[in-house]
């Protein structure tokens, strides 16, 4: 494997990791919104 191929593979891995990090961050925010929403409903019902 040449140096150019190694660099290209590393770039692909970095891009994939960045996409995963963005997905996880977005998922954490969405999950927090869902939890806050359900707790507000419980407060109104009780």
N, C-alpha and C positions, 0 to 999 in steps of 0.2 A: 504494500500500500504506500503510495507516495505521500509526501507531505501535503500536497494540495488536496488529496482525497481525505486525509485525516482532518484537515481544517474544515472541509465541506461537511464531514460527518459530525464534527463537534458543533458547527453552526446549526445543523439540523436538531441536534439534541438540545442546544440552548434555546432554540425557538420553541421546541416542544415543551420544555420546562417553563418557559415564560407563559405559554398558553395555559398550562396547568395551574400555575400560580394565579393567573388572572381568573380562571374558572373557580378556583377554590375561594378566592377573595369575594367574587360575586356571589357564590353560593352561601358564604357565611353571612353576607348582608341580607340576602333573601330569606334565609332561615331566621334571622333576628326579627325581620319584619313580620313573618308568620307567627312567631312566638309572641310578639307584642300584640298583634291583632287578636289572637286567641285569648290572651290574658285580659284584654279590654272587654271581650264578650263575656267572660266568666264574671267580671266585676258587675256588669249590668244585669246579668241573670240572677246573681245572688243578691 
